Amino acid sequence: MPFRHRAVPRAALPSTLLVSGLVLSAPVLAQAPPERATLSEISVSASPATGLPAGPAETAGSLTVPSVAAQRAAVNATVGSVAFVDAATFQDRYANTVRDVLKDVPGVYVQERYGQEMRLSIRGSGIARGFHVRGIELLQDGIPLNLADGSGDFYQIDPLSLRSVEVYKGGNALTFGATTLGGAVNFVTPTAYTALAPNIVRIDGGSFNTIREHFQLSRISGPADILISGTATHSDGFRDHETQRTRNVNANFGYRLAPGVETRFFLGFYDTDQKLPGSLSLFNALNNPRLANPAAITGNQSRKVTTERIANRTSFELEVGRLDLDSWAIHKNLYHPIFQVIDQDGWTYGVAPRWAGTFDLGGFRNDLILGLRAFAGINDARQFVNVAGFRGAQTLNARQSASNYEAYAENRFWFRPDMALMTGAKLFSSNRTFSDKGGLPASPTARFANVTYEGINPKLGLLWQPLPEIQVFADVTRSRDVPDFSDLAQMNLLGTTFVPLEAQRAWTYEAGSRGRIDRLAWDVTLYRAEVRDALINFTPNPGLNIPAATFNAPRTRHQGVEAAVTLDLATDLTGVGDRLSLTQIWTHNDFRFVGDPVFGNNRIAGVPVNVLRTVLGYRHPSGFHLAPTLDWVPQGAFADHANTLKVPGYALLGLQTGIDFANGVSLFMDARNLTDERYVSDISVVTNAATVAGGPVAFFPGNGRSVFGGVRASF
């Protein structure tokens, strides 16, 4: 008989409630908006010490994609921990991966493995997962990039084709409808209105035979505007068998249909061919870091991904507020020889209406967001014996189907001019269906499994703005992380097994402040998450590159500090207008099991307790800039949940410098790991390293000394 499982939390979701938030709010929308109290913009840059400008003089943006200043203001209006990164701050360095974009954001742990593969974790989301991302929603221009089951990777993100990045930690991502433990990261691409320049041509390269070319063109003609950008990258990589080739194209076309009505189409093509070097023993990772795992070479392990994306946003400026209608479709083809050849082809598609507006409620200002999301996807998942990177005998012929229906609302009620009460909630129903067609020697019997997750995630918070440039906030949020198919359809050498896991749920409490007083700027948040049924990963055999197994841990606790402080040390040192600044970023991660029957109160492996980054930045009005950097991990992370093996800490010195000429030409140099430190960048977590004969082959060495440089022309 087919196996069916239904996981329904205590707060079940009647289908009629999916639209109740919209229906019940209808009467207040008819009220005329009052004179809006404008709050001063608070800017605590995620990379303030580089001395880079915030960008060119802003235009007004457009209805579908506001100006960068408006984007920043919207992020900083959030009652909770958020961050905003202007792409101008990483234009003058070698930004090739998501780490290069987010490494200056406190609370975001992002470490490279190889190429564009890395670990991204916010507040312990997907903490022990050693591949791709879980527990964080990735968006581009506010429209989801994740597959319908919630899984995601970083191969569609081209740092050179971004205009800004918005980081909403934890439940603060409710503004997009996301309520996972880690929150959401929104990568915003430029339009012809918000681009740093109408035309950009760039070439850079350096260590590991790296070469990259980039172009961007944009035009505005009457009611129409268009922008297209493209990037091609080749790199042999630091390690053997790490060659990377990528081709990315992003484009958008906007048209003003009528006063207050605009539509915009987003198009993307992304092609990646990445060789995989595999993991090493701790000894080899520290002493022979350029080696590739022998299994990676004999299996010619790689990841070849081709993705096409089309999305549309049509925006209506109403008498009260604005209505956005989003729709999208993503086609993804994956050819991935690892322990077996994973061959997948799938579609993800969805629609998402969202209304946001400000109106008078009993004489008080009220800000309200209402939204619905319906998205689904089908993925044909096949597996074959890996014969030197080619398909051998087929071992799996399955279909993975996911669907999600969500309704959400977030309200800020300003009961005082400087104080707002925030309330919100999300109702959701998510289904995951796995169908193994069978008929193969390795999988002769057809199998079917189905699981549905439903619930409500509330949110409550308070925002106080005692001075125009200071905010203090506190909030409590409920999160729910639904397992993806990597969790549910677990793979090993014996086959694929469907494991009916529970959804991870948590209450997160946070308090913090952001602002600026004279020369001092800060962004500091303390948080604590009490997690139930945490989705914890471990790798049964990392040396063979078998995806991690997942289980529900009854109780875990995630708590920490997310802090960034910038001090302007001096100005006018060598002439009028120059500036010397010091930035300190500190991410403290205290993630533990709580009374676990196997692991007690041990630390959850995979992420170090303290991660620090220091940047001393100098910028001269002539365009010259210089920024020495220090990345310091005092003690490395545990490699196993039993806490028997810990990797060493490390300190990495870097230097970024360059000059921006008045004619639009820029030169830059980005030097990394100047002392050629040997260190472990990431880990494929195991349960107990002491029981692995010879020690686990679970470690990814960090890159050695490297230097990159480039030239950019903007005109």
N, C-alpha and C positions, 0 to 999 in steps of 0.2 A: 504494500500500500504506500502511497506517497506520504512523505513526512511533512507535517504542517505544524508550525509553531506560531503562536501569537503572543507577543510581549506587550502588554498594555499597562502603563504605569497607573498609579492610584488615581490621578486626575485624568480620566478618560476623555476623549474628544468626540462629542456628538457631532455628526456631520453638519447639522444645522447651525452650529456655532462658527463655522468657518467664515461666514460673512457678517456675523452679529456685530462685530466691532465697527464695521462700516455703517450698518443700518442704524445702530443706536446713536451714532454720532451725527447723523444727517441734520437734525434740527439746528445745531450750533453753526453749521456751515453757512447758513443764510445771513448771519449777522455781519454787519459792516466792520471792516478792520479799524482799530483805533490808530492814533498816532503811535508808531512803534518806537519804543525806547531803544536806542542804538547803543550797544555795548562796545567799548573800545576793543580793538583787535589785540589779542595776546599772542605774541610770537616767541616761542621758545624753540629755536631751530634745532632739528635733529643733527645738524652738522655746523654749529655756529662758529667753531674755531677755525674753520678753513678760510674764513674771510671772504668767501665767495658771495657775490651779490644775490639778492633774492630773485633776480630776473629782470627783464627789460621793462620799460614803462608799460603798464598793463592797459589793454583795451577793455571794453566792457564784457568780453567774452560773448557768449550767445546763450540762448534759452536752454538748449540741450546740454551744453558744457559751459558753466560759468567761468569767470576769470579765476586765475590762480589765487588772487587775494580773497575772492569770495569763497573759493574752496577751503582755504585756510581758516577763514572765519567760521564756516559751517562746522569744521572739525573741532575747533576750540570752543564751540557752544555746547559740546557734549558734556553731560554730567557724568564724568568718569575719565579713566586713563586713556588717552589717545596720543597720537603723534602725527605730525605732518612733515613730509620731506619734499622740498622743492628740487626738481631735477637739476636746476642750475648749480646746486651744491655738489653734484658729482660729475659735472661735465668735464672738469679739468683733472680727471684721474681715470685709471683704467677700470671702468665699471662694466664687468662682463657677466656677473652673476647677481642673484638676489642678495647675497651677502654684501656685495659692494654697494648695494642700494640701502640696506637696512642696518648695517653694522653700527651706525651711530644712534640707533633708537634704543633707549633703555627698556629692558624687559623682553626684548626680542633676541632669542638665542638662535643664531644661524651660523652653521659651520659647513665648510666645503668637504666633500668626499673626493670627487673627481669631476672635471668638466662643470656642467651645470647641475649636477646631482649634489644634494646637500641635505642637512637636517635643519628644519625650521620648526621652532617650538616657542610658543608664548604661554607662559604660566604653566608649563609642563604638558601642554597639548601634545599628544603623540610622542610622549617623552622617550619611550624605549623603542619606537619604530625606527628602523634603520634605513628606510627608503621613502622617498616622496613625502607627502604631507597628509596628516589627519588631524582633525580638530580645529582647523583654521579654514575659513572660507576665503578663497582667492577670487578676486573680481578684477575685471578690466573695464574702466569707465562705468563702474557701478553695476555691471552685468556679470553674472557668475562665469568663472572659468572652470570650476570643478566639474567633474562628471556627476551624473544624477545620484550616484551612490555616496557622494561626498568626498571621494578620493580626488587627489590632484597632484600635479607636478609643476615644475618650473620651466619647462621647455618652451612655453609660449611667451615668456616674459623677456623682452628685449630692453635692457636698461637704456640704450641709446634712443629708443622710441617712446620714452616716457616724458611727461611734463611734470608730474607730481606723484606722490605716493601717500595714501592715507592709511594709518594703522589704528584700528579700533580694537582694544584689548578686551577679551572676555565678552560679557554681556553688553558692553558698550556698542557692539556691532548690530544691535537691534535696529538701528536706522536703516540697515539693508535687509532686515529680516533674519539675520544670522544670530544664533544663540548657542554656539559651541563654546567649549572651555577656553579655547585660544582666541576666539573672536574672528576678525576679518582684516584682510589687507587688500586695499583697492588701488590698483595701478592705473593711473589716469594718463591717457595719451593726449598729445597736443592736437588742437584743431588749427585751422588757418588763423583763427582769432587769438589763440593763446600760445602759439609757437614762439620759441626763443628768437627765431629769425625766419623770414619767408623761405630762405634757402640755406641749407647746411650741407657741407661736404667734409668728411672726416676720414682719416686713415691713421691707424695706430698699430702697434705691435711691440715685440720684444722677446723676452725669454721663452724657451720651449718652442722656438720656431713659430711664434704666434704672429698672425697678421689678420687685421680686421678692417673692412671698408664699410662706410655708412654714408647714406644720403638722405636728405629730407627736402621735399618741395611742397609749397603751399600757395594757394591763390584764393582771392575773394573777388567775386564778380556779381554785383547786385545782390539778389537774395541768396545766391549760391556760394558755397565755399568748399574747397577740397584740399586734402593733405595726404601725401603718400610718403612713406619712409621705408628703407630697406637696409639690412645689415647682413654681411657675409663674414663668417669667422672660420679660420683654420688654426688649430694648435695641436702640436704633438703631445702636449701635457708634460708634467713633471715626471711621471712614472712611465715605465714600459707599458705598452698596450693601453694607452690613454688618449689616442688621437681623437680629436673632436672636429667635426665639420657641421656648421649650422648655416641656414639661410632663413631669414625672417623678413616678412613684408607686412606692414600695417598701413591701412588707409581708412579715411573716413570722408564722407560726403554729406554736407548739410544743406538744407534748403528751407528758407523762410516761406511757408505756405501762405501766411496771412499775418497781420499784426497779432502778436501773441501766440502764434502757432509755428512750430519748427519741427522738422523731422531730420534725423541723422542716421545714416547707415555706416556701420563699422565692418570692415573686411580684414581678414588676416589669413596669412599662409605661413606655416612654420614647419621647417624640415630639419631634423637633427639626426646625425649619424655619430654615435658616441661609442668608442671602444671602452670596455670595462677592465680595469686592472685588478679588481678583486681586493679582498682583505688579506692582511698578513698577521703573523704572530707578533707579539709585542716586541720581541727581540729584533725581528727584521724591520718592523715599523720604525724603530729607533736607530738601527744600525745600517740597514740596507733599504732605505725608504723608496728608492727608485724601482725596486723589484715589482713584478706583477705576480699574482698568485698563479701557480702552474695550471690549476684548473681553468682559470680565466683564459689562458693561452691555448690549451688543448681544446677547449670548447669554443674558442674564438668568440668569447662572450662580448655582447654589444647591446646597444639599445638604439633602434632605428624607429623614429616617430615622425609621422607626417600628419599635420592637423590643419584643417580648414575651418574657419569661423566666420559666420555672418551674424550681425546683430543690428537691431534698430531701436532707437528711442525717438518717440514722438511726444513733444511737450506742449502743453496748453497752459497759457497764463490766464487764470480765471479771475473773476472779481475778488474772490478770496482764495489765495494760495495758487499752487501750481500742480498740475497733474502730469505725470510721466507714464507713458505706456512703453514698456520694454518687452522685446521678444528676441530670441536667439536660437541658433542651431550650430552645433559643433560636430564635425566629423573627425574621428581620430583612428589612425591605423598604426598598430604597434607590432614590430617584429623584434623579439627580445630573447635571443639565445642566452640562457644562463644554465642552471642545472638541467633544464629542458628548454626547448624552444617554445616560448610563449608567443602565440600569433593571435592577435585580437583586432577586431574591427567593430566600431560602434558609433552611435549617434546619441547626442544629448540635445534636448530642445525644451524651450519653456517660454512662458509669458509672465509678466509681473507689472501690474498697475500699482502706482504709488502716488499718494496725494500728500502734500505738505503745505501748511499755511499758518498764518498768525491772525488771531481775531480776538475780539473783546469778550470776556466771560465774567459777567457781574461787575464790570468796571475794571477788571484786571486783564493784563496781557496773558494770552495763552498760545503756546506753540504746539501744534499737533501734527503727527505723521501717521498715516494709515496706509497699509499695503497688503497686497495679496501676491502669492507666488505659487505657480503651478509648473512643475518641471519634471521631466522623465527622461529615460534613456534605455537603450538596448545595446548590449555588447555581446558579440559572438566571440566566445573564448575557446580557442583550440590550443592544444599542446602536443608536442612531438618529442621524440628522443632527439637529443642534441648530438649531431654528428659533425663535429668541427664547425659549428655555426650554421649548419644546414639542417633541414627537416629530415628526420628519420621516420620511424614508425609512429603513427598517431596514437596518443595516449588519452586524449580528452577531446570531446566535442560537446560544448555546453553553451547555453545562452544565459546571460545575466540581465535581469530587468529590474529597474528601479523607478519609483514614482514618489512624488512629494507634493503635498498640498498644505499651504501655510497661510495664516492670516496674522498680522501683527499690528500693533499700535504703540506709539510712544508719545507721551504728553508732558510738556513743561508748563506748569502753572506758576506765574510770577506773582506770588502773594505779597511781595514787596518789590520795589524797583531793583533791588540788588540781590534778591533771593528767589529761587525757583524750586518748586517741588516737582520731581520727575516720577511719573508712573508709566508702566508699560507692561505688555504681555505679548506672547506669541503662542498661537495654537497650531499644532501640526499633526499630520498623519503621513508616515513614510512607510513604503512597502519595498521589500527586497525579495525577489523571486529568482531561484536558481534551478535550471533545468539541464540535467546531464542526459544527452540523447542516447548514450550507451552504444552498443553494437561494435565495440572495439575490444581487442584481446586484453588490453590493460583496463578497460572499463566496459564490460559486456552488458551490464544491466542498466536500464534507464532509471534515473532518479529525479525526484522533484522535491523542492523544499521552498517554503514560503514563510516569511516573518513580517509582521506589521508592528510598527512602533507609533504610539500616539501619546499626546500629553499637552501640557500648558507650561510655559516658562514665564513667570512674572518677574517684574523688575521695579525697584523703588529706590529713589535717591534724592539728594539735596545738593543744590549748587548755591554758593554764596560768593558774591563779587564785592568785597569790601572797598576796593579801590579799582579804578578803571583798568589797571594792568595786573590785577591779582585775582585769582580764582581759588576757592577751596571747595572740595566736593567729597561726598561720601555716598555709597550706594551698596545695595545688595541685589544680586541677580541669580536667577536659576538657569543653569545650562543643561543641555541634553545632547550628547554625541551619539548619533546612530552609527552602528558598525557599517563599514563599507565591505565590498566583496573580497578584499584582501584579508579582512578579519573573518568573514563568514565562510568563504570557500578556501579553506586552508590547504596549501600544497606541500607535498613532501615526495620522497622517492617512491612511496608506495601508491601515490595517487592523490586525488583531491577529495576532501571531506567537508561537508557542510556542517558548521558548528553554530547552533542557534544561540548566539551571545545576547546578553541583555544590553540595552543602551546604557552608556555611561551618563550619570547625572550628578550634578554638583550644585551647592550653594556657595557663591563667592561673595566675600565681603571686602570692600576696598575703601580707602580714604587717602586723599592726597591734595596736592596744591601745585599750581603752575603760575608763573608770572615773572615780572621783572621789577627791580628797584634799582634805579640808577645804573650802575655797571654790572649788577648781578642779575642773572636770569636762572630760573630753576624749573624743573618738572620732576616731582617726587611723588610716588604712590607706594603705599603698603597694601598688601592684599593677603587674603587667606581663603582657600577653597577646600571645603569638606566634600570629598568625592565618594560616591558609592558606585559599585560595579565598574571600577576603572578599567578601561581597555589597556591591558599591559601586554607588551610584546617581549618575546625572547626568540633568539635564532637557534634552531636545532643544529644546524651545521653551517656556520657562516663561511667556512672555507669553500663550500660548493655553491655559495650564493643562492641558497634556498630561502625564499621569503619567510619572514618571521611568523611564528605561531602567536596566537593571541588568546588571552583568557581574561575573565572578569575577576579583579581583585575586590574582595568585599568592601574594604575601606582604605582610602589613602588620603593624605593631607598635602596640599600644595600651598606653600606660603612663601612670600618673598618681598623684595624691595626693587622698585624700578626707579632709578634716579639719574638725572643729568643736571649738572650745574655748570654754568659758564660765567667766567669773570673777565671783563675787559680790563686787562692789566695796564695798558697804556695807550695813548693816542698821540699823534704828531711827534713820533720819535725821530724821524728823518725828514719830515716835511708835513705840511698841513694835509690832514685827511687819512694818514696811515693808522693802522690799528693792530695791536697785539692782544690776543685773547687766549685763555686757557679753559678747556672743557674737560670735565671728568664725568665719565659714564660708568655706572655701577649697576649690575644686575645680580641680585642675590636670589639663589634658588634653593629652597629647603623643601624637598619633595620626599615623602616617606610613606611606607606602608603603615597601617595602624592596626596593631593586634592581629596581623595576618597569621593564619595557621601554619604557613610555611616560612615566611620571611620576617615574622615578628614586626618590629618597628624599624627595619632596615631602610636605608636610603634606596629610592628607586634609581636604578643605574642609567647611565647614558649622558647625564648633564652635570657639569661641575657646579659646586656650590656658589662660587664667586667668579664673575667675569667682569673685568675692568678694562676700560679703554680711555687713554689720555691723549688729547690733541692740543698742541701748542701752535696756534695759527697766526700768521702775520700776512697782512695785505697792504699794498701801497696803491695810492690812486693812479699811479702810472700803469697798473695792471699786473705788476709782479706779485706773486703770492708764494708762501713757503709754509709747510706744515709738517713738523716731525710728529710721529705717532708712536704710542706704546700700547700693545695689546697684551694683557697680563692675566693669566689664569694661575693663581697661587697654588692650588691643588687640583689635580685632574679628577675626572669623574670615575666612579666605579664602573667596572666592565661587566659586573654580574649583580643580580638582585640579592645574592647571598652575601655580598660585600666582602669577598675574599681577595679581590684584585682591583687595584686602582692604578690608573695611568699617571705618569708624572705631570706636574704643572709645567708652565712654560711662559716665556716673555718674548714678544716679537717687536722689533724696532722697524719702523717704516719712515719714509720721507716722500712728501708730495710737493712739487714745485712747478712753476710755469709762469707764463706771462700772456696777458691778453692785450693785443695791440688795438689801437683806435680804429684801424681799418677793418676789423672783424676777424682777423687771423689770430689764432691762439696756439701756443706751444705748451706742452706739458710733459712731465716726467713723474712716474709713480714707481718708487723702489720699495720692495717688501722683504721682510725677514732678512734684514741687512746682516745679521750675525750668522745666518745659515743654521738656525736652531733646528734640531731634530725633535719633533714632537708628534703626538697623536692628535689628529684633528677631529676624528669621529670614531664611533664604536658600534659594532653589531652586537647588541647586548645578549648575554647568555644567562642562564639561571644560576649556575654555580661553576665558576672557573676552576675551582679546586678539583672537581671531578672529571675534568677534561684532560685526557692523557696528553702530555707535552704542552699543555696550555692551549687556550682557544686561538684559532686563527680568525680574529674578529676586529682587527684594528686597521684604520686608514691613516697613513702618515700625512702630515701636512706638507705643503709645498716648501721647497728650499728657497734659497735666495733668488729673487727675480727682479727684473727691471723692465718697465714698459714705458713707452713714450709715444707721442702722437702730435698731429697737427690738425686743426679744425678751422674751416673758413665759413663764416656766417655773413650772408649778404642778402 
